[in-house]
């Protein structure tokens, strides 16, 4: 190797540019490394969240399966309930009792006709009873009419003595 200062200076000058380029590359690599560390930190956080989310999803799946099993069991119980229900006969009796009401709900014109017939019949009954009461009131007025007897006394008809002949039978007069 050459031990001359000029050659050494020449080499240092040539390698200085390369050293500066190398330093720039080192700084760039350091920046990239710091950026990768940040990204790796975020990736680790995302991985933790993904693990947590997968756990939650798996838990929800198990819950959904449990609910589905319970739903199937309840459906089967509902299907069996009319057979095993202790109140089934009472419910059937109530259902049979409500058939008349369902009839009127199904045929409202018949219900309206029935109500109209009852109302018209009630009005007719009221009017006929009223005319009979007028005739009865005339007869009641006759009951309280004073009747002059042969002896000149007044008696309310039919109270007191109805006929003079009855008085004679009793020995009076």
C-alpha positions in Angstrom: 0.0 0.0 0.0 1.0 3.5 -0.7 1.8 5.6 2.3 1.6 8.9 0.6 -0.5 11.6 2.1 -1.8 12.8 -1.2 -3.1 9.4 -2.1 -4.6 9.1 1.4 -6.3 12.5 1.0 -7.5 11.5 -2.4 -9.0 8.4 -1.0 -10.6 10.1 1.9 -12.1 12.7 -0.4 -13.5 10.0 -2.6 -14.8 7.9 0.3 -16.2 11.0 2.0 -19.0 11.2 -0.6 -19.7 7.6 -0.1 -19.5 7.9 3.7 -22.0 10.8 3.5 -24.2 8.6 1.3 -23.8 5.8 3.7 -24.7 8.1 6.7 -27.8 9.2 4.8 -28.7 5.5 4.3 -28.0 4.8 7.9 -30.3 7.7 9.0 -32.9 6.5 6.5 -32.7 2.9 7.8 -33.0 4.3 11.4 -36.1 6.2 10.4 -37.5 3.1 8.8 -36.7 1.1 11.9 -38.5 3.6 14.2 -41.5 3.6 11.8 -41.5 -0.2 11.8 -41.4 -0.2 15.6 -44.5 2.0 15.6 -46.2 -0.2 13.1 -45.3 -3.3 15.0 -46.8 -1.7 18.2 -50.0 -1.0 16.3 -50.0 -4.5 14.8 -49.6 -5.9 18.3 -52.5 -3.8 19.6 -54.6 -5.0 16.6 -53.7 -8.6 17.3 -54.7 -8.2 20.9 -58.0 -6.7 19.8 -58.5 -9.5 17.2 -57.9 -12.1 19.9 -60.4 -10.3 22.2 -63.0 -10.0 19.4 -62.6 -13.6 18.4 -63.2 -14.6 22.0 -66.3 -12.4 22.1 -67.5 -13.9 18.8 -67.0 -17.4 20.1 -68.8 -16.6 23.3 -71.8 -15.2 21.3 -71.8 -18.3 19.1 -72.1 -20.5 22.2 -74.8 -18.3 23.6 -76.7 -18.4 20.3 -76.4 -22.2 20.3 -77.7 -22.4 23.9 -80.6 -20.1 23.0 -81.4 -22.2 19.9 -81.5 -25.3 22.1 -83.7 -23.6 24.6 -86.0 -22.3 21.9 -86.4 -25.8 20.5 -87.2 -27.2 23.9 -89.8 -24.5 24.6 -91.3 -25.1 21.1 -91.7 -28.8 22.0 -93.3 -27.9 25.3 -95.7 -25.5 23.6 -96.7 -28.3 21.2 -97.3 -30.7 24.1 -99.0 -28.1 26.3 -102.6 -28.6 25.1 -102.3 -32.3 26.0 -100.6 -31.9 29.3 -102.4 -28.7 30.5 -104.3 -29.2 33.7 -106.8 -26.4 32.7 -107.4 -27.8 29.2 -111.0 -28.9 30.0 -111.8 -25.5 31.6 -110.4 -23.6 28.6 -112.4 -25.9 26.2 -115.6 -25.1 28.3 -114.9 -21.4 28.0 -114.3 -21.7 24.3 -117.6 -23.5 23.9 -119.4 -20.8 25.9 -118.0 -18.1 23.7 -119.3 -19.7 20.5 -122.5 -17.7 20.6 -120.6 -14.5 20.9 -118.4 -15.5 18.0 -121.6 -16.2 16.0 -122.7 -12.6 16.5 -119.2 -11.3 15.7 -119.2 -13.3 12.5 -122.8 -12.3 11.5 -123.4 -8.8 12.8 -126.5 -8.3 10.6 -128.3 -11.1 12.5 -127.3 -9.5 15.8 -128.6 -6.1 14.6 -131.8 -7.7 13.4 -132.3 -9.5 16.8 -131.7 -6.2 18.7 -134.1 -4.4 16.4 -136.8 -7.1 16.9 -136.3 -6.8 20.7 -136.7 -3.0 20.6 -139.8 -3.1 18.4 -141.3 -5.8 20.5 -140.6 -3.8 23.7 -142.2 -0.7 22.2 -145.3 -2.7 21.1 -145.6 -4.3 24.5 -145.3 -0.9 26.2 -148.0 0.7 24.0 -150.4 -2.2 24.4 -149.8 -2.2 28.2 -150.4 1.5 28.2 -153.8 1.2 26.5 -154.8 -1.6 28.9 -153.8 0.6 31.8 -156.0 3.4 30.5 -159.0 1.1 30.6 -158.0 -0.1 34.0 -157.7 3.4 35.3 -161.3 4.1 34.1 -162.5 1.1 36.1 -160.5 2.3 39.1 -162.1 5.7 38.8 -165.5 3.9 38.9 -164.5 2.2 42.1 -164.1 5.5 43.8 -167.3 7.0 42.4 -169.8 7.7 45.1 -173.1 6.0 44.5 -176.3 7.3 46.1 -178.4 4.6 47.7 -182.2 4.5 48.0 -182.1 5.8 51.5 -180.2 8.8 50.3 -176.8 7.9 51.7 -173.7 8.0 49.5 -171.4 4.9 49.4 -168.2 4.5 47.5 -168.7 1.8 44.9 -168.2 -1.2 45.6 -167.1 -0.6 49.2 -169.8 -0.4 51.8 -173.2 -1.8 50.8 -173.5 -2.6 47.1 -177.3 -3.1 47.1 -180.2 -2.2 49.3 -181.3 -5.7 49.2 -178.3 -6.8 51.1 -179.1 -4.4 53.9 -182.5 -5.9 54.3 -181.1 -9.4 54.5 -179.0 -8.4 57.5 -182.0 -7.3 59.4 -181.4 -3.6 59.2 -184.0 -1.3 57.8 
